[in-house]
């Protein structure tokens, strides 16, 4: 059943490395809006609800609750809680026995602890699940941020997760931009709001005033002090998100000019030049087409390098290990007869070549298995 929240939920979307975390931190510093760390709940659980069986059965509903509650990259979003009791609490406060009920119960608990009446959520790849979000939360509002795909790709290649060559990075950015084309045009002006990363960091106050006007909220100047918030300070300790520990700055506009070779810029223009122009970014290089052999090579090397670097410095082996465990649990439930492959619904992205990446994995299972990547479930580093 749809959940009609009195305060409209806010979902922050965009291709990875496009500024979704910056918006998350800014809106989360508003006096009325609470935005926890990234959850990846929709990509990781929504397409696989059939694997839990009938959620009206308490044991099945509790299994889903346990996997969601303990599956956050930042444990419990940093909430002070008793791990032995939190699943009972979330199950009890869920407004209905559904994924949406658990989602609402978890995020409303976080908002209550912050003393704020309204909540938002940021997971970049929720952009693939706008239809499902509206089925669950019909009065949701969406804030979509676009950044020059060359800068986003350059940042992606420099980060400790994501694509490892320009073809793979450009392909991922292109798909994310195209994913929202139809849905953007189908929603009302009070449901969808587009912002530009470049404009946001150049004129943060002006852009934030427009965002909160769309959200029907008063402007709160504290949003500009986002870098003093807990999430920004924690993320600012990491290599991939160090800029979040400082005020918004245009210093990262055009970084691709130093980080991408001319050849990489030409390959990007070939892969995603149309999407780049459609998003308002001019291209000034001649596209360089890759043949099928080179494309296959880029894709295979991307898979190998992603898997091999999971446990490298700043790698994401802990989160990846939990995601692999979730996949194992789905298979165990199938073998136990809770669901059958031939009767499984064909929900996106099941069966898609990019299924694992869309659902939050950082490497393909086949390469992790082939390279013998060992799982690890604990870490003494900052977990995001």
SERO-4910 file (N, C-alpha, C, O; in steps of 0.05 Angstrom, whole numbers):
BEGIN
 pado doro    nc1    nc2    nc3   cac1   cac2   cac3    cc1    cc2    cc3    oc1    oc2    oc3
  Unk    A     17    -24      0      0      0      0     17     25      0     38     26     13
  Unk    A     10     46    -15     25     71    -15     25     84     13      5     81     28
  Unk    A     47     97     19     49    111     45     48    141     39     66    152     27
  Unk    A     27    154     48     24    183     45     35    197     69     22    198     90
  Unk    A     58    208     67     71    222     89     60    251     91     55    264     70
  Unk    A     55    260    115     46    287    119     66    307    108     59    327     95
  Unk    A     92    302    114    113    318    103    124    303     78    132    280     81
  Unk    A    125    316     56    132    303     31    161    293     32    179    308     38
  Unk    A    166    267     26    193    257     25    209    269      2    198    276    -19
  Unk    A    235    271      6    253    283    -14    273    262    -22    286    250     -5
  Unk    A    276    258    -48    296    239    -58    316    254    -76    308    267    -95
  Unk    A    342    251    -69    363    265    -83    376    245   -103    385    223    -94
  Unk    A    376    252   -128    385    233   -149    407    246   -166    410    271   -166
  Unk    A    421    229   -181    441    239   -200    462    217   -205    465    199   -188
  Unk    A    476    219   -227    498    201   -232    518    203   -210    522    224   -199
  Unk    A    532    181   -204    552    182   -183    574    202   -191    581    206   -214
  Unk    A    584    215   -170    605    236   -172    595    261   -186    610    276   -198
  Unk    A    569    266   -183    556    290   -195    548    311   -175    538    332   -182
  Unk    A    552    306   -149    545    325   -128    522    317   -111    512    334    -96
  Unk    A    513    292   -113    490    284    -96    497    285    -67    480    292    -50
  Unk    A    522    279    -60    530    280    -32    530    308    -21    523    314      2
  Unk    A    538    327    -38    538    355    -31    510    365    -25    505    378     -4
  Unk    A    491    358    -42    463    365    -37    453    352    -12    438    364      4
  Unk    A    460    326     -8    452    312     16    460    327     41    445    331     60
  Unk    A    486    335     41    496    349     65    483    376     68    477    385     91
  Unk    A    478    391     46    466    417     48    437    416     58    430    430     77
  Unk    A    421    399     46    393    397     54    391    385     82    373    392     98
  Unk    A    409    367     89    409    355    116    416    375    137    413    369    161
  Unk    A    427    398    129    433    419    149    411    439    152    413    459    167
  Unk    A    389    435    137    366    452    140    352    446    167    351    422    175
  Unk    A    341    466    180    330    462    206    306    443    207    299    432    228
  Unk    A    293    438    184    269    421    184    274    395    169    256    377    169
  Unk    A    296    391    156    300    368    138    323    351    148    345    360    154
  Unk    A    317    325    151    337    306    160    344    287    136    326    275    124
  Unk    A    370    285    130    379    268    108    402    251    118    424    261    123
  Unk    A    397    225    123    419    208    132    438    201    110    436    210     88
  Unk    A    458    185    117    477    175     97    462    158     76    439    150     80
  Unk    A    477    153     54    466    137     32    456    110     42    469     98     60
  Unk    A    434    100     32    423     74     41    425     52     19    430     29     26
  Unk    A    422     59     -6    421     40    -28    398     20    -24    399     -2    -36
  Unk    A    378     28     -8    356      9     -3    340      2    -28    334    -22    -32
  Unk    A    333     22    -44    317     15    -67    332     -3    -87    321    -23    -95
  Unk    A    356      3    -95    370    -15   -113    376    -42   -102    375    -62   -116
  Unk    A    381    -44    -76    391    -69    -65    368    -88    -56    372   -112    -54
  Unk    A    344    -77    -50    323    -93    -39    297    -93    -56    284   -114    -59
  Unk    A    290    -70    -66    264    -68    -80    260    -88   -103    239   -100   -105
  Unk    A    280    -92   -120    276   -112   -142    275   -141   -133    266   -158   -148
  Unk    A    283   -146   -108    286   -174    -99    266   -181    -77    270   -201    -62
  Unk    A    244   -166    -74    225   -171    -53    212   -198    -56    204   -210    -36
  Unk    A    210   -208    -80    198   -234    -84    214   -257    -71    203   -278    -66
  Unk    A    240   -252    -66    256   -273    -54    252   -276    -24    262   -295    -12
  Unk    A    236   -259    -12    230   -260     16    204   -275     22    198   -280     45
  Unk    A    190   -282      1    164   -295      5    143   -275     14    146   -251     11
  Unk    A    121   -285     25     98   -269     33    106   -252     57    111   -263     79
  Unk    A    107   -226     54    116   -208     76     95   -205     98    100   -194    119
  Unk    A     71   -215     93     51   -215    115     58   -236    136     47   -236    158
  Unk    A     75   -255    129     84   -274    149    107   -262    165    126   -252    154
  Unk    A    104   -261    192    123   -247    209    152   -255    204    170   -238    205
  Unk    A    157   -281    200    185   -290    197    198   -278    171    221   -272    171
  Unk    A    182   -276    150    192   -265    125    197   -235    127    217   -225    118
  Unk    A    178   -222    140    180   -193    143    204   -186    161    219   -167    156
  Unk    A    209   -202    181    232   -197    199    258   -202    184    277   -187    189
  Unk    A    259   -222    167    284   -226    152    291   -202    135    314   -193    135
  Unk    A    271   -191    121    275   -166    106    284   -144    124    303   -129    117
  Unk    A    271   -141    147    279   -119    165    308   -122    175    322   -103    175
  Unk    A    316   -146    182    343   -151    191    364   -144    170    384   -131    175
  Unk    A    358   -152    145    378   -147    124    379   -117    117    401   -107    110
  Unk    A    357   -103    119    358    -74    114    371    -60    137    388    -42    132
  Unk    A    364    -66    161    375    -52    184    405    -55    187    419    -36    192
  Unk    A    414    -80    182    443    -85    186    459    -81    160    483    -86    159
  Unk    A    445    -73    138    459    -71    113    468    -43    105    476    -39     82
  Unk    A    466    -24    123    475      3    116    505      5    116    519     -7    132
  Unk    A    516     21     97    545     25     96    555     39    121    575     31    132
  Unk    A    540     59    130    546     71    156    528     57    176    504     62    176
  Unk    A    539     41    194    523     25    212    502     41    227    508     60    241
  Unk    A    476     34    223    453     47    235    453     77    230    441     92    246
  Unk    A    467     87    209    468    115    203    480    131    226    475    155    229
  Unk    A    496    117    243    508    131    266    488    135    289    495    149    308
  Unk    A    464    124    287    445    128    309    453    113    334    462     90    332
  Unk    A    451    125    357    456    110    382    434     89    386    410     97    389
  Unk    A    441     64    386    420     44    387    431     18    398    456     14    398
  Unk    A    414      1    408    422    -25    418    418    -45    394    396    -50    386
  Unk    A    440    -55    383    438    -73    360    420    -97    365    408   -109    347
  Unk    A    417   -105    391    401   -129    397    371   -122    396    354   -140    396
  Unk    A    364    -96    397    336    -88    399    326    -73    374    302    -70    371
  Unk    A    344    -63    357    335    -45    336    317    -58    316    298    -44    306
  Unk    A    321    -83    309    303    -96    290    275    -98    301    255    -92    287
  Unk    A    272   -105    327    246   -106    340    233    -78    338    209    -76    333
  Unk    A    248    -57    343    237    -30    343    228    -22    315    206    -11    312
  Unk    A    244    -28    294    236    -20    267    212    -36    258    195    -25    245
  Unk    A    211    -62    264    188    -78    257    163    -67    271    142    -65    258
  Unk    A    165    -60    296    142    -50    311    132    -23    301    107    -18    301
  Unk    A    150     -6    293    141     21    284    135     22    255    127     43    245
  Unk    A    139      1    240    133      1    211    103      5    207     87    -10    219
  Unk    A     94     24    191     65     29    187     51      7    172     26      5    173
  Unk    A     66    -10    158     54    -33    144     76    -54    140    100    -47    141
  Unk    A     68    -78    134     87   -100    130     96   -100    101     86   -116     84
  Unk    A    114    -82     95    123    -78     67    151    -66     68    160    -57     89
  Unk    A    164    -67     45    190    -54     42    187    -24     49    203    -13     63
  Unk    A    166    -11     37    162     18     42    158     23     72    167     43     82
  Unk    A    144      5     85    139      9    114    165      9    130    169     25    148
  Unk    A    183    -10    123    209    -12    137    226     12    130    240     23    147
  Unk    A    226     20    104    241     44     95    232     68    112    249     83    122
  Unk    A    206     72    114    196     95    128    202     94    158    210    114    170
  Unk    A    200     70    169    205     67    198    234     73    204    240     87    224
  Unk    A    252     64    188    281     69    192    288     98    190    301    110    207
  Unk    A    279    110    168    287    138    163    273    158    181    284    179    188
  Unk    A    248    151    189    234    168    208    247    167    236    246    187    251
  Unk    A    257    144    243    272    142    269    296    161    269    301    175    288
  Unk    A    310    162    246    333    179    244    325    209    246    337    224    260
  Unk    A    303    216    232    294    243    233    285    251    261    290    274    269
  Unk    A    272    233    275    263    239    302    287    244    320    286    263    337
  Unk    A    308    228    317    331    232    334    344    260    328    356    272    346
  Unk    A    341    269    304    352    296    297    332    318    304    339    342    303
  Unk    A    308    310    313    288    330    320    277    346    296    270    369    299
  Unk    A    275    332    273    265    345    249    240    331    238    238    307    240
  Unk    A    221    347    227    196    335    219    196    322    191    178    307    184
  Unk    A    216    329    175    216    320    147    241    305    140    263    312    150
  Unk    A    239    284    123    263    269    116    268    269     86    250    272     69
  Unk    A    293    265     80    302    261     52    320    237     51    329    227     71
  Unk    A    326    228     27    344    205     23    360    209     -2    350    219    -22
  Unk    A    385    202      0    403    205    -23    416    178    -30    432    167    -14
  Unk    A    409    167    -53    423    145    -65    424    151    -94    403    152   -107
  Unk    A    447    155   -106    448    164   -134    431    147   -153    417    157   -169
  Unk    A    434    120   -150    420    103   -169    391     98   -163    378     81   -176
  Unk    A    379    113   -144    350    114   -142    338    126   -168    314    124   -172
  Unk    A    355    138   -184    345    149   -210    333    127   -227    318    133   -246
  Unk    A    341    102   -222    330     80   -237    303     69   -225    291     52   -236
  Unk    A    295     81   -203    272     70   -188    252     91   -181    237     89   -161
  Unk    A    250    112   -197    231    134   -192    202    123   -192    186    130   -175
  Unk    A    196    106   -211    169     94   -212    162     79   -187    140     82   -176
  Unk    A    181     63   -177    176     48   -153    174     66   -128    158     61   -110
  Unk    A    190     87   -127    189    105   -105    162    118   -104    150    121    -82
  Unk    A    151    126   -127    125    139   -128    102    119   -121     82    127   -110
  Unk    A    107     94   -127     87     73   -119     86     71    -88     65     68    -76
  Unk    A    109     74    -76    111     72    -46    105     98    -32     91     98    -12
  Unk    A    114    120    -44    111    147    -31    100    166    -53    115    181    -65
  Unk    A     74    165    -58     62    181    -80     67    211    -80     67    224   -101
  Unk    A     72    222    -56     76    251    -55    105    258    -53    112    280    -43
  Unk    A    123    240    -61    152    245    -61    160    268    -80    146    273   -100
  Unk    A    181    282    -73    193    302    -90    222    293    -97    235    281    -80
  Unk    A    231    300   -121    257    291   -130    274    315   -138    265    333   -152
  Unk    A    299    315   -128    319    335   -135    341    321   -151    354    303   -140
  Unk    A    344    328   -176    363    315   -193    386    334   -200    381    356   -209
  Unk    A    411    325   -195    434    342   -201    450    331   -224    455    307   -225
  Unk    A    457    349   -242    473    342   -265    500    356   -264    502    380   -258
  Unk    A    521    341   -270    548    353   -271    560    345   -298    554    324   -309
  Unk    A    577    362   -308    592    356   -333    602    327   -331    618    320   -313
  Unk    A    594    310   -350    601    282   -349    630    277   -350    640    256   -340
  Unk    A    646    295   -362    675    291   -363    687    295   -336    705    280   -328
  Unk    A    677    315   -321    687    319   -293    678    296   -275    694    286   -259
  Unk    A    653    288   -278    643    265   -262    659    240   -268    665    225   -249
  Unk    A    665    235   -293    681    212   -300    709    213   -290    721    194   -281
  Unk    A    721    237   -292    748    241   -282    749    235   -252    768    222   -242
  Unk    A    729    245   -238    727    240   -209    723    210   -203    735    199   -185
  Unk    A    707    198   -220    701    169   -217    728    153   -220    733    135   -204
  Unk    A    743    160   -240    768    146   -245    789    150   -223    806    133   -218
  Unk    A    787    172   -209    805    178   -187    796    166   -161    812    165   -142
  Unk    A    771    158   -159    760    148   -134    767    119   -129    778    106   -146
  Unk    A    761    110   -104    768     83    -97    745     63   -103    744     41    -92
  Unk    A    727     72   -119    705     54   -128    697     63   -156    706     84   -166
  Unk    A    681     47   -169    670     55   -195    688     47   -218    707     31   -214
  Unk    A    683     57   -242    697     49   -267    727     55   -265    736     72   -250
  Unk    A    741     39   -281    771     42   -281    782     50   -308    807     51   -310
  Unk    A    765     55   -328    775     67   -353    754     85   -364    731     83   -356
  Unk    A    761    102   -383    743    123   -392    719    112   -407    698    123   -405
  Unk    A    722     90   -421    699     78   -435    678     70   -415    654     76   -418
  Unk    A    686     56   -394    667     46   -374    654     70   -359    630     69   -353
  Unk    A    670     90   -353    660    114   -338    640    129   -355    618    136   -346
  Unk    A    646    134   -380    628    148   -398    602    133   -402    581    144   -404
  Unk    A    605    107   -405    581     90   -409    562     91   -385    538     93   -388
  Unk    A    574     91   -360    557     93   -336    544    120   -334    520    121   -328
  Unk    A    558    141   -340    546    168   -339    524    171   -359    503    182   -353
  Unk    A    529    161   -383    509    163   -405    483    148   -397    461    159   -401
  Unk    A    486    125   -386    462    109   -379    446    123   -357    422    124   -358
  Unk    A    460    135   -337    446    149   -316    431    173   -326    408    178   -318
  Unk    A    443    188   -344    430    212   -355    405    204   -371    384    216   -369
  Unk    A    408    182   -387    385    174   -404    363    161   -387    340    161   -396
  Unk    A    369    151   -364    349    137   -348    327    155   -338    305    145   -333
  Unk    A    332    181   -336    311    199   -325    297    215   -346    279    231   -339
  Unk    A    304    211   -371    292    227   -392    262    226   -393    248    246   -392
  Unk    A    251    202   -394    222    198   -396    208    206   -371    187    220   -371
  Unk    A    219    198   -348    205    203   -323    206    233   -316    186    244   -305
  Unk    A    227    247   -324    229    276   -319    206    290   -333    193    308   -321
  Unk    A    201    283   -357    180    297   -373    152    289   -365    133    303   -371
  Unk    A    149    267   -350    123    257   -342    113    268   -315     90    266   -309
  Unk    A    131    280   -300    124    289   -273    117    319   -273    125    334   -290
  Unk    A    102    326   -253     93    354   -250    116    372   -240    137    362   -230
  Unk    A    113    398   -242    133    417   -234    138    416   -204    159    423   -194
  Unk    A    118    406   -188    122    405   -159    133    378   -151    137    373   -127
  Unk    A    140    360   -170    151    334   -164    181    332   -171    195    318   -157
  Unk    A    190    346   -192    217    342   -202    231    369   -204    219    389   -214
  Unk    A    256    371   -195    271    396   -197    299    389   -205    313    373   -193
  Unk    A    308    402   -227    335    399   -238    353    421   -228    346    444   -227
  Unk    A    378    413   -220    398    433   -213    424    426   -226    429    402   -233
  Unk    A    441    445   -230    467    442   -242    488    443   -221    489    461   -204
  Unk    A    506    423   -221    528    423   -201    545    449   -204    552    461   -184
  Unk    A    550    457   -228    567    480   -233    554    505   -222    568    522   -209
  Unk    A    529    508   -226    515    532   -215    513    530   -185    516    550   -171
  Unk    A    509    506   -174    507    503   -145    533    512   -131    532    526   -111
  Unk    A    556    504   -142    581    511   -128    590    540   -134    606    551   -118
  Unk    A    580    551   -155    587    579   -161    569    598   -146    578    619   -136
  Unk    A    543    591   -144    523    608   -131    506    591   -112    482    588   -117
  Unk    A    518    581    -91    503    562    -74    478    574    -62    458    560    -60
  Unk    A    479    599    -53    456    610    -39    433    612    -59    410    605    -53
  Unk    A    438    623    -83    417    626   -103    404    599   -110    379    597   -111
  Unk    A    420    579   -114    409    553   -121    394    541    -98    372    530   -102
  Unk    A    405    542    -74    390    531    -51    364    545    -46    345    533    -37
  Unk    A    363    571    -51    337    585    -48    317    574    -67    293    571    -60
  Unk    A    325    568    -92    306    556   -111    298    528   -103    275    520   -107
  Unk    A    317    513    -93    311    485    -84    290    485    -62    271    471    -63
  Unk    A    295    501    -41    276    501    -19    249    513    -27    228    506    -15
  Unk    A    249    532    -46    223    542    -56    208    519    -69    183    516    -65
  Unk    A    221    502    -85    209    479    -97    199    460    -75    177    448    -78
  Unk    A    213    457    -53    205    439    -31    185    452    -13    176    440      6
  Unk    A    177    477    -18    158    492     -2    169    496     27    154    494     46
  Unk    A    195    501     29    207    506     55    219    535     55    224    546     34
  Unk    A    223    545     78    237    571     81    267    567     77    277    545     83
  Unk    A    279    587     67    309    586     64    322    586     92    314    602    109
  Unk    A    342    569     95    357    567    120    386    572    114    399    554    102
  Unk    A    398    594    122    426    600    116    445    579    127    468    577    118
  Unk    A    436    563    147    454    542    158    461    521    137    481    507    141
  Unk    A    446    520    115    453    500     95    481    506     83    494    487     74
  Unk    A    489    531     83    515    538     72    538    529     91    561    528     83
  Unk    A    530    523    116    550    513    136    549    483    138    556    471    158
  Unk    A    541    470    116    538    441    116    564    426    124    563    405    136
  Unk    A    587    439    118    612    425    123    618    422    153    637    409    160
  Unk    A    602    435    170    605    431    199    588    408    209    590    401    233
  Unk    A    571    397    192    554    375    200    569    349    204    591    346    193
  Unk    A    556    330    218    569    305    224    576    289    198    598    279    196
  Unk    A    558    288    179    563    273    155    586    285    139    604    270    130
  Unk    A    585    311    136    606    324    120    634    321    134    654    316    121
  Unk    A    634    324    160    660    322    174    670    293    173    695    289    170
  Unk    A    653    274    175    661    246    173    671    239    144    692    227    140
  Unk    A    656    248    125    664    243     97    689    258     90    705    249     74
  Unk    A    692    282    101    715    298     96    741    286    104    763    295     96
  Unk    A    740    265    121    764    251    129    774    231    108    796    221    109
  Unk    A    757    226     87    764    206     68    775    219     43    770    242     37
  Unk    A    791    204     28    803    214      4    782    221    -17    785    241    -31
  Unk    A    762    204    -20    743    208    -42    724    232    -37    713    243    -56
  Unk    A    721    240    -11    702    261     -5    714    284     11    700    298     26
  Unk    A    740    287      9    754    308     24    742    336     20    740    351     39
  Unk    A    733    344     -5    722    370     -9    697    376      8    690    399     12
  Unk    A    684    355     17    659    359     33    665    371     60    646    381     73
  Unk    A    689    370     69    696    382     94    701    412     93    710    424    112
  Unk    A    697    423     69    701    452     65    676    465     52    659    450     42
  Unk    A    674    491     52    651    504     39    651    497      9    671    490     -3
  Unk    A    627    499     -3    625    494    -32    643    512    -48    647    536    -41
  Unk    A    656    500    -68    676    515    -83    674    507   -113    669    484   -119
  Unk    A    679    526   -131    680    520   -160    706    508   -168    711    504   -192
  Unk    A    724    502   -149    751    492   -156    751    466   -171    770    460   -185
  Unk    A    729    451   -170    728    425   -183    713    425   -209    708    404   -221
  Unk    A    707    449   -219    696    451   -246    718    449   -266    738    464   -264
  Unk    A    715    432   -286    735    430   -307    759    413   -300    780    415   -313
  Unk    A    757    397   -279    781    381   -271    788    361   -292    811    351   -293
  Unk    A    769    354   -310    775    335   -331    798    344   -349    812    328   -361
  Unk    A    802    370   -351    822    381   -369    850    373   -360    869    371   -377
  Unk    A    854    368   -334    879    360   -324    880    329   -319    902    317   -319
  Unk    A    857    317   -314    857    289   -306    851    270   -329    858    246   -328
  Unk    A    839    280   -351    834    263   -374    853    270   -397    856    294   -403
  Unk    A    865    250   -409    881    255   -432    863    264   -455    839    262   -454
  Unk    A    876    275   -476    860    283   -500    846    259   -512    824    262   -521
  Unk    A    860    236   -512    847    212   -522    822    205   -506    801    198   -517
  Unk    A    825    206   -479    802    200   -462    779    219   -467    755    211   -468
  Unk    A    785    245   -471    764    264   -477    750    258   -503    726    261   -506
  Unk    A    765    249   -523    754    241   -549    736    216   -546    715    214   -559
  Unk    A    746    197   -530    729    173   -526    703    180   -512    682    170   -520
  Unk    A    705    197   -492    681    206   -478    661    219   -498    637    213   -497
  Unk    A    672    236   -515    655    250   -535    641    230   -553    618    234   -561
  Unk    A    654    208   -559    642    187   -577    621    172   -562    599    166   -573
  Unk    A    626    165   -537    607    149   -521    583    166   -513    560    157   -516
  Unk    A    587    190   -503    566    205   -489    565    234   -498    555    251   -484
  Unk    A    574    240   -522    574    267   -532    546    279   -534    542    302   -527
  Unk    A    527    263   -544    500    273   -547    488    280   -519    476    301   -516
  Unk    A    491    262   -500    481    267   -473    495    292   -460    482    307   -446
  Unk    A    520    295   -466    535    318   -456    523    344   -467    518    363   -452
  Unk    A    519    345   -493    507    368   -506    478    373   -496    470    396   -491
  Unk    A    463    351   -494    435    354   -485    434    365   -457    414    378   -449
  Unk    A    455    361   -441    456    370   -413    468    399   -412    470    410   -390
  Unk    A    475    410   -435    484    438   -435    514    441   -434    523    463   -429
  Unk    A    529    420   -440    558    422   -439    569    419   -468    566    398   -480
  Unk    A    582    439   -478    593    437   -506    617    419   -507    633    417   -488
  Unk    A    620    405   -529    643    389   -534    661    403   -554    652    415   -573
  Unk    A    687    401   -550    706    415   -567    728    397   -578    749    406   -586
  Unk    A    722    370   -578    742    351   -589    728    333   -609    704    330   -608
  Unk    A    744    322   -627    733    303   -646    729    276   -633    748    265   -622
  Unk    A    705    265   -635    700    238   -622    719    217   -634    725    217   -657
  Unk    A    727    199   -616    745    177   -624    730    151   -620    725    143   -597
  Unk    A    722    138   -641    707    113   -639    725     89   -632    748     88   -642
  Unk    A    716     72   -615    730     47   -608    717     24   -624    693     24   -627
  Unk    A    734      5   -632    722    -18   -646    713    -39   -625    719    -35   -601
  Unk    A    699    -59   -634    688    -79   -615    709    -92   -598    704    -98   -575
  Unk    A    732    -98   -610    753   -111   -595    763    -93   -572    768   -103   -550
  Unk    A    766    -68   -577    775    -49   -556    754    -46   -535    760    -43   -511
  Unk    A    728    -45   -543    707    -43   -524    707    -67   -505    704    -64   -481
  Unk    A    709    -90   -517    710   -115   -501    733   -114   -481    731   -123   -458
  Unk    A    756   -105   -491    780   -103   -474    775    -84   -451    782    -90   -428
  Unk    A    763    -60   -456    757    -41   -435    739    -53   -414    743    -49   -390
  Unk    A    718    -67   -423    699    -78   -404    711   -100   -387    706   -102   -363
  Unk    A    728   -117   -400    740   -139   -384    760   -128   -364    760   -136   -341
  Unk    A    777   -109   -373    796    -98   -354    782    -83   -332    792    -83   -309
  Unk    A    760    -69   -338    745    -56   -317    736    -75   -296    738    -70   -272
  Unk    A    725    -98   -305    716   -118   -286    739   -130   -269    736   -133   -245
  Unk    A    761   -135   -282    784   -146   -267    795   -126   -247    800   -133   -224
  Unk    A    799   -101   -255    811    -81   -237    792    -75   -214    802    -71   -191
  Unk    A    766    -73   -219    748    -68   -197    750    -89   -176    752    -83   -152
  Unk    A    749   -114   -184    751   -136   -165    777   -136   -150    778   -140   -125
  Unk    A    799   -133   -164    825   -134   -152    831   -112   -132    847   -115   -114
  Unk    A    817    -89   -135    823    -66   -118    803    -63    -95    805    -43    -80
  Unk    A    785    -82    -92    765    -79    -70    778    -77    -43    769    -62    -25
  Unk    A    800    -93    -38    813    -92    -12    838    -75    -12    855    -78      6
  Unk    A    841    -58    -33    863    -39    -34    858    -16    -14    836    -15     -3
  Unk    A    878      1     -9    873     24      8    848     40      0    845     46    -24
  Unk    A    831     46     19    806     60     15    785     44     -2    766     55    -11
  Unk    A    790     18     -5    772      1    -20    746     -4     -5    743      4     18
  Unk    A    727    -17    -18    700    -20     -7    694    -50     -2    672    -59     -6
  Unk    A    714    -64      8    711    -93     12    689   -100     32    675   -120     29
  Unk    A    687    -84     54    667    -91     75    639    -88     64    623   -107     67
  Unk    A    633    -66     51    606    -63     40    601    -83     18    579    -94     16
  Unk    A    621    -88      1    618   -108    -20    613   -136     -9    597   -151    -20
  Unk    A    626   -142     13    622   -169     25    593   -172     34    582   -194     31
  Unk    A    582   -151     45    554   -154     54    535   -157     31    516   -172     32
  Unk    A    540   -142      9    524   -145    -15    525   -173    -26    505   -184    -35
  Unk    A    549   -184    -26    552   -212    -35    537   -231    -17    525   -250    -27
  Unk    A    538   -226      9    523   -242     28    493   -241     23    479   -261     24
  Unk    A    483   -217     16    455   -214     10    447   -231    -14    426   -244    -14
  Unk    A    464   -231    -35    459   -248    -58    458   -278    -50    442   -293    -60
  Unk    A    477   -286    -33    477   -313    -23    451   -320     -8    441   -342    -11
  Unk    A    441   -301      8    417   -306     23    393   -309      4    375   -326     10
  Unk    A    392   -294    -17    370   -297    -37    371   -325    -48    350   -338    -51
  Unk    A    394   -335    -55    397   -362    -66    390   -383    -46    377   -403    -52
  Unk    A    397   -379    -21    391   -398      0    360   -400      4    350   -421      9
  Unk    A    347   -377      2    317   -378      5    305   -392    -19    284   -405    -16
  Unk    A    317   -389    -43    306   -404    -66    309   -434    -62    291   -449    -67
  Unk    A    333   -442    -53    337   -470    -48    319   -482    -26    313   -505    -26
  Unk    A    311   -464     -8    293   -473     14    264   -473      4    246   -481     19
  Unk    A    259   -464    -20    232   -465    -32    215   -441    -26    191   -441    -31
  Unk    A    228   -419    -17    212   -395    -11    203   -380    -36    183   -367    -36
  Unk    A    219   -384    -57    212   -372    -83    223   -390   -105    242   -405   -100
  Unk    A    212   -387   -129    221   -404   -151    229   -386   -174    216   -366   -181
  Unk    A    251   -393   -187    263   -377   -208    243   -373   -231    241   -351   -242
  Unk    A    229   -394   -238    210   -392   -261    186   -375   -255    173   -365   -274
  Unk    A    180   -370   -230    158   -353   -223    166   -325   -214    149   -308   -207
  Unk    A    192   -319   -216    202   -293   -206    193   -271   -225    194   -274   -249
  Unk    A    184   -249   -215    176   -226   -232    200   -215   -246    223   -217   -236
  Unk    A    196   -203   -269    218   -192   -285    223   -162   -278    223   -145   -296
  Unk    A    228   -157   -253    233   -129   -245    260   -120   -254    280   -135   -253
  Unk    A    261    -95   -264    287    -82   -270    303    -79   -244    291    -71   -223
  Unk    A    329    -85   -243    346    -91   -266    353   -121   -268    374   -128   -280
  Unk    A    336   -138   -258    342   -167   -259    347   -176   -288    331   -171   -306
  Unk    A    370   -189   -292    378   -198   -318    392   -178   -335    401   -185   -357
  Unk    A    393   -153   -327    406   -132   -342    437   -136   -340    446   -144   -319
  Unk    A    452   -131   -361    481   -134   -360    494   -118   -337    515   -125   -327
  Unk    A    481    -95   -330    492    -78   -309    478    -82   -283    480    -65   -265
  Unk    A    464   -104   -279    448   -108   -255    464   -104   -230    456    -90   -211
  Unk    A    488   -117   -229    504   -115   -204    513    -86   -198    513    -78   -175
  Unk    A    520    -71   -219    529    -44   -214    505    -26   -206    508     -9   -188
  Unk    A    482    -30   -219    459    -14   -213    450    -19   -184    440      0   -171
  Unk    A    453    -43   -174    444    -50   -147    465    -44   -126    462    -52   -103
  Unk    A    487    -31   -134    506    -21   -114    531    -37   -110    549    -30    -94
  Unk    A    534    -59   -125    560    -73   -124    582    -56   -136    577    -40   -154
  Unk    A    606    -61   -127    629    -46   -139    646    -64   -157    665    -54   -169
  Unk    A    639    -89   -159    653   -107   -177    634   -131   -184    616   -137   -168
  Unk    A    639   -143   -207    622   -165   -215    630   -190   -200    654   -196   -195
  Unk    A    610   -206   -193    615   -230   -177    634   -249   -192    651   -262   -179
  Unk    A    630   -252   -218    647   -271   -233    677   -264   -231    693   -282   -230
  Unk    A    683   -238   -229    711   -231   -227    721   -234   -198    744   -241   -194
  Unk    A    704   -228   -179    712   -233   -151    718   -262   -146    737   -269   -133
  Unk    A    701   -280   -157    705   -308   -154    730   -317   -169    746   -333   -159
  Unk    A    733   -308   -193    756   -316   -210    782   -308   -197    802   -322   -199
  Unk    A    783   -284   -185    808   -274   -173    811   -281   -144    830   -274   -131
  Unk    A    791   -296   -134    793   -306   -106    792   -284    -85    807   -285    -65
  Unk    A    776   -263    -90    774   -241    -71    760   -251    -45    738   -261    -46
  Unk    A    773   -248    -23    763   -257      3    745   -236     16    752   -212     15
  Unk    A    724   -244     27    705   -225     40    716   -216     67    732   -230     80
  Unk    A    708   -192     74    715   -181    100    692   -165    111    681   -148     96
  Unk    A    684   -169    135    660   -157    146    665   -136    168    646   -124    178
  Unk    A    690   -131    175    696   -111    195    718    -93    186    735   -101    169
  Unk    A    719    -69    196    739    -50    188    743    -30    210    724    -24    225
  Unk    A    767    -19    212    772      2    232    773     30    219    783     49    231
  Unk    A    764     32    194    765     57    179    737     69    178    717     55    185
  Unk    A    735     94    169    709    107    165    693     91    145    703     87    123
  Unk    A    669     83    152    651     68    134    629     87    125    615     98    142
  Unk    A    626     90     99    605    107     88    583     91     75    564    103     64
***
